[in-house]
Amino acid sequence: MRDHYSRHMTDGHLDIALIRYQSDASSREAMAAGSGPCIHHMGFEVDDLHDSVRDLERRGCEIISDPGVIPVKLRVPGGTIAELAPRGHFRLDPR
């Protein structure tokens, strides 16, 4: 179960998300940037999600999303939080 609400603004390539975690949220993802308002993470779309995640893990990144959750959130060495999504994940539905 997701522990946040989000609203996205996208042109199909760039996604800007406003996220509000529930007050009782305790997932690793929710707590990753600390409590209170902040820039939580930056996101990237990739051609092959599985290969990209595996490559970043080999480079010392820590996966902080629950298993199976997409986009995949990770902490890079130094502490910055990022997310990876498959290309087209944020594309607008043309209907």
Secondary structure, 3 states (H helix, E strand, C coil): CCCEEEEEEECCCCEEEEEEECCCCCCHHHHCCCCCCCCCCEEEEECCHHHHHHHHHHCCCEECCCCCCCCEEEECCCCCEEEEEECCCCCCCCC
